[in-house]
Amino acid sequence: MMRGGRSLVSSSPAFSNDAKKLLVCTSNTVSVFSTVTGLQITSLEGHTALVTSVIVVPPSNPAAKVLCYCWTASLDGTIRYWDFSLPELMKTIDIRMPIFSMVIPSFLDVPAEENGKHQDLFAYVSIEDTKETQEKTKASRRQIRKCNLSKSRLVGKLILGETRKPEVLTVSPSGKFFGIRNKCKLHIWKVLDQGSERAAVRKITLHHTKKITVIAFHPTQRIIAAGDVTGRILTWRGFGNRAFAASNGVADQKLINVQEDKPGVRDNDDADSCSTWHWHSAEVNVLSFSSDGSYLYSGGKEGVLVVWQLDTGKKKFLPRIGSPLLYFIDSPDPTLSSISCADNQIHLLKMPSMGILKTISGIKAPCCYPDMYEGLGNGIAFDQTAGLVAVRTENYCIQFYSLFDDRGVSEVQVCERNHQPGDDVTVIVTSVALSIDGSLMSTSEVKLAEEGIGGLVCLKFWEAGSQNKEFSLSTIVYEPHRDAGVSAVKFHPSGNMVVSSSFGGDFKVWKCNHDVIQNDQMRQNFSWTCHAVGSYKKKPMTAAAFSADGSVLAVAAETLITLWNPYKNVLLAVLGETLTPIANLSFVGKSDNLVAASCGSNPQLSVWNMSKLSLSWSYKLHIEVVASAIDLSSFAALVLLPESSKKTTFKGMDGVILLFNATDPVPTVIWSVRKAKGGALGFVQVNPSSVEEISIDGKAPKVLLAYMNGDHEYVLFDPYCKDAREVSISQKEGLAAHDHKGQAGQYGYASIYGKLPEFDRKRPEAPWVPSFPSDRPWETIFSGSSHNLPPLTKLCSAFLESLLEKRTSAAE
């Protein structure tokens, strides 16, 4: 199976020591991206649950920057040590409890060896104790524990803290402190001896009146910043001067009794002062100090990165990022940083100008629309020939995503709206349809009425450009079915015809007109006009589909199926009635079978024989979506399971994929899936232009089935392989491969410059060509590589000669 569409922003990423790679937690793997090209290089695979932390081992000296080692922690209860240049798993530590966060302060505080004695390496982890005991309550099972990475075990029964829910650990850049937020409190720990299991650990607590959402430590000074749910930023200076400034276990008594010089500090908190800034209108998600400690970066739901000058409080902004901010991290290169956004994108920023250099784009999250529009489909369409999927996004765009490459290809701005994170939904893209070859697209949208005024329905037709699915708008139709909404849009197999059905009781067939415009360059102009209008007893038209040859148009008139000649707009036949309205129609490949899926209180999946105009078989199933292959006589259905089946037969699953032969009511294969609500299915042809070789057990399949769940995570597999074994894919070398070629299994000279060509003794020598010095050497002296330039003395004389004309002396 090929998996993709995973979230890039579930946890904070990490830069490699040379800042040329970015390690990103993607579900149960860690994906390694090139910061030069923005493309994925490799991945670390081995965890069986969500990876929650990735920590790159810092270099012990400047020469060690080329080393590529990291630690990862996961909800599967393991901590793993990797060489991510190969990649290779070096070590696994199983603590048998889910790990929600991990920090390793000793990386930054003390060297690995001190006085010639090897020091143990310790990590601090936020875990959930899954061991059920009578005396333990649920609230006390979330713990902060210490783990000896050198000896692969937790340190005894030492518990540093307990919380009601798992909290994220934050470590200071100096490695001397780490802390967590717990409702309106900050808990900060300091370990006095990083290399000892029995080292004393001291803790202080700072208080606030609102819930704290994020914290950050200053790189050099004893300063900690925190953001809260109201958008305020609090900065405590001199925290821990009483508890942490102790010498040999005796606190400095002079610091304890000073209470009057602590402006802004609540109660008896251990800090010198506390100041407050307020710019954000919603909760603060991002806080990070610059590497020199002069600035503080903050961000939140507004999609704006704010840069605060720490001493003066002055600020500047990086606006229009377009999505709520989640993480901001600096790299070892002071000119490079990254910012992670809620729309599943990571932007690489050039500092200090904060310009966006590259964007690592994942598939966008599903849209959250009002409940009244949930039944209009999931807004997902598959380009079967190119291996792409089109999904609607919250910023009124259609994103095209490559299923084989697992990366975004392009975005089409469907609605011209100034989208801001947190704005109310004003326009809803209700449907997306693609032609079979992917060259044409049609979308329908609804502009929501404000206080009953201003509602509008639009149907748009788009044509693709020559590169990267850059669509341009060719025709827009306002209120195509009067004031009624569009229930379905489907393309004719030829691509020259489109049908749109309406809840208002009619359907329309649209025809494409090709006009050749002769300007400086000859180009085609596509325009669409209404070819025919049909209805049946004023019933709502809820679904539509063309047959494989395009000769028959099936339109669902609520609970009936009407068959039409799309060219002459003639009603051919009416098929039997279902109990509830039909939501999905699909012809099964080139066969004479039609699949109908109805929803409601009595859902049904039925297969109709077109030659006999009769029902072949049916099931009482709640169908989310149906997909048919172009040239095959089989189809797949995504079924939502009832609550009783989730708890018994399919534990932890909420849906199944059934693969049917249209003539056989017994499914050939069944797969259980998660997050089926809002999911999608599509058959995808293997495209040899983008993938050199796809094989399953040595055989190359002709078609793959793509399942995308409600969170837009997807899997590609061979539906006709009963075991659904792994699909091995060797892709053509892209930019990322060229940029990092030689890192897998090559070292030294070969890893940098590549392998030397083999010397062929029998190779004929190039013929000798005579050459003579030029009379005008200044014309060619700067040609060639810079390291081949002649000495400076010769350059000066030659350059001056190029400015002067030599005068030949004449004999008198």
C-alpha positions, -999 to +999 in steps of 0.1 A: +000+000+000+010+036-006+001+060+021+000+098+020-019+129+029-007+128+064-006+158+086+027+178+085+018+198+116+009+173+143+041+181+162+069+206+159+095+198+132+133+199+136+162+211+114+193+191+108+227+205+121+236+218+086+201+233+081+198+215+048+171+191+060+139+194+079+125+165+099+087+165+101+065+142+121+040+126+097+017+102+115+037+071+124+067+081+103+092+110+102+096+126+067+129+142+058+126+172+035+152+192+016+152+229+026+166+237-008+140+221-030+111+216-005+108+180-016+109+148+005+142+130+005+135+100+027+115+089+057+121+071+090+097+042+093+093+019+123+069+034+147+034+019+149+016+049+162+017+087+160+052+102+163+050+130+188+086+143+191+117+144+170+150+157+184+182+161+163+214+153+182+235+185+182+271+184+171+298+182+198+321+203+176+319+222+143+333+193+123+304+171+136+277+191+118+277+165+090+264+138+114+227+131+111+214+114+142+180+120+159+157+106+186+120+101+181+092+093+206+057+079+198+024+070+212+034+033+206+055+036+238+089+035+221+119+059+218+140+053+188+175+064+177+181+070+140+208+078+115+185+098+091+212+101+064+209+064+054+182+061+069+188+034+096+173+025+130+201+023+155+183+017+188+149+011+202+137+018+238+103+004+248+089+020+280+054+005+272+035+037+278+023+062+253+047+092+250+031+125+242+062+147+244+099+143+250+129+167+257+166+159+262+181+188+282+215+172+286+222+176+249+225+214+255+238+216+290+267+193+295+291+174+272+288+137+267+321+130+285+334+149+315+368+143+330+372+112+308+341+096+323+312+087+301+279+103+311+245+087+308+220+104+285+186+113+300+153+124+286+122+137+302+089+124+288+052+132+292+034+099+293+002+082+302+005+053+327-017+027+312-013+002+340-047+000+357-046+001+395-074+006+420-057+034+438-048+054+407-074+078+393-076+088+357-063+122+366-031+109+380-021+087+351-006+116+330+029+119+344+063+136+338+090+109+340+127+106+336+142+081+312+178+068+310+184+066+272+219+050+278+204+021+298+171+019+279+148+023+310+128+046+331+145+059+362+129+040+390+095+053+402+105+089+400+075+111+390+083+148+385+047+158+381+011+147+373-015+164+351-051+158+341-042+156+304-010+150+285+011+182+283+038+193+259+073+197+274+094+227+265+131+229+271+153+260+273+179+265+246+206+264+274+193+229+285+191+240+321+154+242+324+123+226+311+086+232+318+050+226+310+017+246+310-011+233+332-043+254+329-034+287+345+000+276+359+035+272+346+056+244+361+094+248+356+121+222+365+158+226+369+181+195+371+212+202+391+232+173+376+223+162+341+245+131+341+231+114+372+200+093+378+197+105+414+203+142+406+181+166+425+153+182+406+139+215+417+105+229+406+088+263+408+053+273+397+042+306+382+005+317+382-017+335+358-055+343+357-062+328+323-055+294+307-019+293+293-016+279+257+022+281+250+055+289+266+091+297+255+125+301+273+150+329+266+183+315+251+207+331+276+188+349+304+164+336+330+133+348+312+102+328+303+073+340+280+038+325+280+007+331+258-029+327+269-063+321+254-072+358+253-042+367+231-020+382+259+017+375+262+033+375+296+071+377+303+086+367+336+121+379+343+144+364+368+123+334+375+136+309+401+160+333+417+151+319+451+146+282+443+172+278+416+199+301+428+208+279+458+243+269+466+249+234+481+213+231+491+212+265+510+191+292+494+202+328+493+182+343+521+187+379+507+164+370+478+136+354+498+122+384+516+122+409+488+085+413+479+082+450+471+103+450+439+083+424+419+060+444+396+033+423+379+042+391+398+012+373+414+012+361+450+045+347+461+057+336+427+095+332+423+102+359+397+116+395+397+090+410+374+062+402+350+052+423+320+022+419+296+018+426+259-015+423+240-019+424+202-035+391+193-073+389+193-074+351+199-053+326+217-015+326+212-003+293+196+033+303+187+061+318+210+098+316+203+128+338+211+153+346+184+187+329+187+203+360+202+174+367+225+167+402+212+133+394+197+102+373+205+081+358+178+044+352+184+015+340+163-020+327+165-054+323+148-050+356+128-023+341+106+001+369+114+036+365+127+044+393+152+081+402+160+085+419+193+116+438+203+122+424+238+136+456+254+112+482+240+081+462+231+081+476+196+067+452+170+066+444+133+046+419+113+046+392+087+009+393+076-012+374+051+002+339+059-034+328+054-038+302+082-035+300+119+001+295+131+011+264+151+049+262+154+079+285+148+115+272+150+149+285+142+176+266+123+214+264+129+216+288+100+206+322+114+191+332+080+166+303+079+135+295+100+103+276+096+067+282+105+040+255+105+004+265+097-030+249+104-036+244+067-010+217+066+018+238+052+053+246+064+069+278+052+107+282+051+115+318+059+145+339+051+155+359+082+155+386+092+134+399+063+109+370+069+104+364+032+090+329+023+117+309+005+099+275+000+066+260+011+063+223+020+026+217+013+005+188+025-030+181+015-054+206+030-077+197+058-115+192+051-138+222+052-161+227+082-195+237+066-229+243+082-249+212+089-275+220+062-248+215+035-233+182+048-254+161+024-239+178-007-209+155-010-174+157+002-160+180-025-134+155-037-128+145-073-102+121-088-082+126-120-079+090-129-054+094-157-029+117-139-031+102-104-043+135-089-071+143-064-089+176-063-101+187-028-119+219-017-101+241+009-112+266+035-098+295+015-122+290-014-097+271-035-095+237-052-062+220-044-047+194-068-026+168-050-005+141-065-013+107-050+019+091-062+043+119-052+024+128-020+027+166-025+006+195-037+006+204-074-014+235-077-044+255-063-072+271-082-089+301-067-126+293-072-141+323-054-126+357-053-128+363-016-104+378+009-101+349+032-089+354+067-085+327+094-115+326+117-139+345+093-174+333+090-181+311+060-198+332+033-193+309+002-195+271+000-181+251-029-208+224-031-194+202-059-163+196-080-162+175-112-134+166-136-134+153-171-119+119-177-087+133-191-085+160-164-084+189-189-117+204-178-133+211-145-167+223-133-175+237-099-207+248-082-209+273-053-234+289-030-231+324-016-248+323+017-276+349+023-271+374+050-303+379+070-322+364+041-307+387+015-281+381-012-280+344-017-266+333-050-258+300-068-231+298-095-219+271-119-184+276-133-165+258-161-127+257-161-100+247-187-066+235-177-034+251-189-004+234-203+014+230-170+007+219-134-031+219-136-033+257-138-070+262-146-085+293-160-122+303-159-140+299-192-177+303-184-197+313-153-234+308-151-254+326-124-284+308-109-282+279-134-314+264-119-331+296-108-328+299-070-324+262-064-291+246-054-270+222-076-272+186-064-246+170-088-223+179-117-210+152-141-189+152-173-197+133-205-170+107-214-161+129-244-156+160-221-177+181-244-209+178-224-218+184-187-250+176-168-261+195-137-290+184-116-310+205-092-331+202-061-355+226-078-369+198-100-349+200-133-315+191-149-296+209-176-272+196-202-244+220-211-224+218-243-189+230-249-182+253-279-146+256-293-136+289-307-102+294-323-088+329-316-060+341-339-039+367-322-001+367-321-005+330-310-033+308-321-053+295-291-086+278-283-113+294-263-139+272-246-174+285-238-204+266-225-240+270-234-272+252-223-281+224-247-312+210-231-334+211-200-353+182-185-375+174-156-398+146-143-430+153-125-414+183-108-394+159-085-361+171-071-332+158-092-307+145-067-280+127-087-268+121-123-244+100-144-234+093-180-229+058-194-194+048-205-202+055-242-222+086-234-253+074-251-274+073-219-279+099-192-293+086-159-308+112-136-323+104-101-357+120-097-357+117-059-366+080-055-368+072-092-342+067-119-349+083-152-329+074-184-325+100-211-309+104-245-285+133-238-282+144-274-320+146-282-332+152-246-357+123-249-369+102-219-361+066-226-372+047-195-380+050-158-367+025-133-383+013-100-387+033-069-365+033-038-376+040-002-354+071+003-340+097-021-310+086-043-278+104-035-254+087-059-255+072-094-227+055-112-225+033-144-202+003-138-175+007-164-185-004-199-210-029-186-248-025-187-251-021-150-261+010-130-254+015-093-276+036-071-271+046-035-299+061-015-296+077+019-319+086+049-337+064+074-338+034+049-305+035+030-300+012+001-274+000-024-290-013-056-276-025-089-298-022-120-295-041-153-299-016-182-306-042-208-335-057-188-344-025-170-348-044-138-332-046-104-304-072-102-297-071-064-297-047-035-285-043+001-297-022+030-264-003+036-255+033+044-233+042+015-210+072+017-197+070-019-195+047-049-166+045-074-164+026-107-134+019-129-135+031-165-127-001-183-137-027-157-170-044-147-165-039-109-172-011-085-163-002-049-185+012-022-176+029+010-201+018+037-206+035+071-210+009+099-238+010+125-228+016+161-234-021+170-209-033+144-182-009+155-182-024+190-183-061+180-173-072+145-152-042+134-136-030+167-122+005+163-134+008+127-163+029+115-165+018+078-157-009+053-148-008+016-167-034-005-155-045-039-183-059-061-185-076-095-216-059-108-233-092-116-225-108-082-241-096-050-213-112-029-184-088-025-151-101-037-130-083-011-138-064+021-115-039+038-123-023+072-113+014+075-113+043+100-128+078+096-151+068+068-175+097+073-166+123+047-143+098+029-139+092-009-131+064-033-116+065-068-099+042-092-066+055-105-047+044-135-010+037-133+007+066-151+041+055-165+051+091-172+054+099-135+062+064-121+087+041-138+078+009-121+049-002-099+049-038-089+031-061-065+048-094-061+067-087-094+035-078-113+025-044-124-012-036-118-032-016-144-054+002-119-052+011-082-079+020-057-075+052-037-093+056-004-093+090+013-107+093+048-125+122+064-092+138+074-079+136+039-053+109+046-052+084+018-040+049+008-034+035-027-036-003-032-044-030-057-080-039-052-077-072-069-049-084-047-067-102-019-039-096+006-036-059-004+001-062-001+026-034-002+028-015-035+065-010-044+071+022-064+103+034-078+099+070-089+119+089-114+146+110-099+134+145-091+149+176-077+152+162-042+170+131-055+196+152-074+200+176-045+209+148-021+222+121-044+248+099-028+235+102+008+223+066+008+253+043+010+279+068-003+305+085+018+334+109+013+341+121-022+313+101-037+286+116-014+296+151-025+307+148-062+293+114-072+311+083-085+341+088-107+337+074-143+354+042-150+386+045-170+384+028-203+418+018-217+403+010-251+386+044-254+400+062-284+418+095-276+404+127-288+422+140-319+448+167-312+437+201-324+465+227-328+460+261-311+478+293-313+479+323-289+455+350-300+466+385-310+437+399-289+438+379-256+417+405-237+386+393-257+387+358-242+406+363-210+375+362-188+360+332-205+359+300-185+358+292-148+369+317-122+396+294-108+413+293-142+418+331-144+454+342-150+474+361-123+464+396-114+495+412-130+486+397-163+449+406-159+457+443-154+479+446-184+455+427-206+425+447-194+443+480-200+453+469-235+416+461-243+409+498-237+437+511-259+443+508-296+478+498-305+494+522-331+518+505-355+550+526-361+556+535-397+591+538-410+600+573-421 
